Amino acid sequence: MENQTTTSCFSVFPNPATNNIRIASPVRISKAHIVNTEGQIVKTMIVNDYHLEMNAKNLISGLYILQIYVSSELFIQRIIILN
């Protein structure tokens, strides 16, 4: 089972975002999801890097949850999309 943590050790910018969301991490990211307020995964990226860029152009304006997976841990960050 994954540990879930809300943290600020990741840099997520810009927030609010219109086109792309950039994530910088001190540890290697394995995957990331953008989840809407209904709990549906609307975007997924599988990576193995310290930096990640996710395209947000096709997302409807609103509040989303960014889920960042590192090893067996899940980090949560709220993001706002303005399109």
PAZAPA-4460 file (N, C-alpha, C; in steps of 0.05 Angstrom, whole numbers, plus 32768, in hexadecimal, padded with zeros to 4 digits):
% residues 83
    n_x    n_y    n_z   ca_x   ca_y   ca_z    c_x    c_y    c_z   seq   type   mol
   8011   7FE8   8000   8000   8000   8000   8012   8019   8000     1      M     A
   8009   802D   7FF1   8019   8045   7FEE   8014   8058   8005     2      E     A
   8029   8066   800E   8026   807B   8022   801E   8094   8013     3      N     A
   800B   80A3   801E   8001   80BB   8011   800A   80D3   8022     4      Q     A
   8016   80E7   8015   8020   80FE   8023   801A   8117   8013     5      T     A
   8012   812C   8021   8010   8146   8014   802A   8155   801B     6      T     A
   8037   815F   8007   8052   8169   800C   8058   8181   7FFB     7      T     A
   806C   8190   8003   8076   81A6   7FF3   8092   81A1   7FEA     8      S     A
   809C   8189   7FEC   80B8   8183   7FE3   80BA   8183   7FC4     9      C     A
   80A3   8182   7FB7   80A2   8183   7F9A   809C   81A0   7F91    10      F     A
   80A8   81A8   7F7B   80A2   81C2   7F6F   808E   81BD   7F59    11      S     A
   8076   81C8   7F5B   8062   81C6   7F47   805C   81E2   7F3D    12      V     A
   8060   81E7   7F23   805C   8202   7F19   8056   8201   7EFB    13      F     A
   8049   8215   7EF1   803B   822A   7F00   8021   821F   7F0C    14      P     A
   8018   822C   7F20   7FFF   8224   7F2D   7FF1   823D   7F37    15      N     A
   7FDC   8246   7F28   7FCD   8239   7F14   7FDC   8236   7EF9    16      P     A
   7FD4   8221   7EEA   7FE0   821B   7ED0   7FCC   821E   7EB9    17      A     A
   7FD7   8224   7EA2   7FC6   8225   7E8A   7FCF   8211   7E75    18      T     A
   7FE9   820F   7E70   7FF3   81FD   7E5B   8000   81E4   7E66    19      N     A
   8016   81E8   7E74   8026   81D2   7E7E   802A   81D4   7E9C    20      N     A
   802C   81BE   7EA9   8032   81BC   7EC6   804E   81B0   7EC8    21      I     A
   8060   81BD   7ED6   807B   81B3   7ED9   807F   81AA   7EF6    22      R     A
   808C   8193   7EF9   8091   8188   7F13   80AF   8183   7F16    23      I     A
   80BA   818D   7F2B   80D6   8189   7F31   80D7   817B   7F4D    24      A     A
   80E8   8167   7F4F   80E9   8156   7F67   8106   8150   7F6F    25      S     A
   810B   814F   7F89   8125   8147   7F93   812A   8129   7F90    26      P     A
   8115   811A   7F8B   8116   80FD   7F87   810A   80F5   7F6D    27      V     A
   8111   80DE   7F63   8107   80D5   7F49   80E9   80CF   7F49    28      R     A
   80DA   80DB   7F37   80BD   80D7   7F35   80B9   80BE   7F23    29      I     A
   80A7   80AC   7F2C   80A1   8095   7F1B   8089   8099   7F0A    30      S     A
   8074   80A6   7F14   805D   80AD   7F04   804D   80C3   7F11    31      K     A
   803C   80D0   7F01   802B   80E5   7F0B   800F   80E4   7EFF    32      A     A
   7FFB   80EA   7F0E   7FDF   80EB   7F05   7FD4   8107   7F0A    33      H     A
   7FC3   8110   7EF8   7FB2   8127   7EFF   7F96   811C   7F02    34      I     A
   7F89   8122   7F19   7F6F   8116   7F20   7F5B   812D   7F23    35      V     A
   7F43   812A   7F18   7F2F   813F   7F1A   7F21   813D   7F35    36      N     A
   7F0E   814F   7F3B   7F01   814F   7F54   7EED   8138   7F58    37      T     A
   7EE8   8129   7F43   7ED7   8111   7F45   7EE8   80F8   7F4A    38      E     A
   7F02   80FC   7F4C   7F14   80E5   7F51   7F1D   80D6   7F38    39      G     A
   7F16   80E1   7F21   7F1E   80D4   7F07   7F3A   80DD   7EFF    40      Q     A
   7F4B   80CA   7EF7   7F65   80D1   7EEC   7F61   80DB   7ED0    41      I     A
   7F6A   80F4   7ECC   7F66   8101   7EB1   7F80   8102   7EA2    42      V     A
   7F97   80FE   7EAF   7FB1   80FF   7EA1   7FC4   80EE   7EB1    43      K     A
   7FD4   80DE   7EA3   7FE9   80CD   7EB0   8003   80D0   7EA1    44      T     A
   8019   80D1   7EB0   8033   80D0   7EA3   8045   80BC   7EB3    45      M     A
   8051   80AA   7EA5   8065   8097   7EB1   8080   80A3   7EAB    46      I     A
   8090   80A8   7EBF   80AA   80B3   7EBB   80BE   80A6   7ECE    47      V     A
   80D7   80AC   7ECB   80EC   80A3   7EDD   8101   80B9   7EDE    48      N     A
   80F8   80D0   7EE9   8109   80E8   7EE7   8103   80FB   7EFF    49      D     A
   8113   810F   7F02   810F   8123   7F17   80FE   813B   7F0E    50      Y     A
   80F9   813C   7EF4   80E9   8152   7EE9   80D3   8146   7ED7    51      H     A
   80BD   8154   7ED6   80A6   814A   7EC6   8096   8162   7EBC    52      L     A
   808D   8161   7EA4   807C   8175   7E99   8062   8168   7E8E    53      E     A
   804B   8171   7E98   8032   8165   7E90   8022   817B   7E81    54      M     A
   8016   8173   7E6A   8006   8185   7E5A   7FEA   8187   7E66    55      N     A
   7FE2   81A0   7E6B   7FC8   81A5   7E78   7FB5   81B4   7E65    56      A     A
   7FBC   81B7   7E4C   7FAC   81C6   7E39   7F90   81BB   7E35    57      K     A
   7F8D   81A1   7E35   7F73   8195   7E30   7F61   8191   7E49    58      N     A
   7F6B   819B   7E60   7F5B   8197   7E78   7F48   81AF   7E7C    59      L     A
   7F31   81AA   7E87   7F1D   81BE   7E8D   7F27   81CE   7EA5    60      I     A
   7F22   81E8   7EA5   7F29   81F9   7EBC   7F1D   81EE   7ED6    61      S     A
   7F2E   81EE   7EEB   7F24   81E5   7F05   7F3A   81DB   7F17    62      G     A
   7F32   81D0   7F2D   7F44   81C5   7F41   7F4A   81A8   7F3B    63      L     A
   7F63   81A0   7F3D   7F6B   8184   7F38   7F7F   817C   7F4E    64      Y     A
   7F83   8162   7F51   7F96   8157   7F63   7FAD   814B   7F53    65      I     A
   7FC5   8153   7F59   7FDD   8147   7F4C   7FE7   8132   7F5F    66      L     A
   7FE9   8119   7F55   7FF3   8103   7F64   800F   80FC   7F59    67      Q     A
   8023   80FD   7F6A   803F   80F8   7F62   8048   80DF   7F70    68      I     A
   8050   80CB   7F61   8059   80B2   7F6D   8078   80B0   7F6D    69      Y     A
   8082   80AB   7F84   809F   80A7   7F88   80A3   808D   7F98    70      V     A
   80AF   8079   7F8C   80B2   805F   7F99   8097   8055   7FA3    71      S     A
   8094   8051   7FBC   807A   8048   7FC7   806B   805E   7FD5    72      S     A
   8072   8077   7FCF   8064   808E   7FDB   8054   809D   7FC6    73      E     A
   803E   80A8   7FCF   802C   80B9   7FBF   802C   80D5   7FCB    74      L     A
   8033   80E9   7FBB   8033   8105   7FC4   801C   8113   7FB6    75      F     A
   800E   8124   7FC4   7FF6   8131   7FBA   7FFB   8150   7FB9    76      I     A
   7FF2   815C   7FA3   7FF4   8179   7FA0   7FDB   8183   7F92    77      Q     A
   7FCD   8197   7F9C   7FB6   81A3   7F8E   7FC1   81B5   7F78    78      R     A
   7FB4   81B4   7F61   7FBB   81C7   7F4B   7FA2   81D3   7F40    79      I     A
   7FA4   81EA   7F35   7F8E   81F8   7F28   7F95   81FB   7F0A    80      I     A
   7F82   81F4   7EF9   7F85   81F7   7EDC   7F72   820D   7ED3    81      I     A
   7F7D   8220   7EC4   7F6E   8237   7EB9   7F70   8236   7E9B    82      L     A
   7F5C   822B   7E8E   7F5B   8229   7E70   7F42   8237   7E66    83      N     A
***
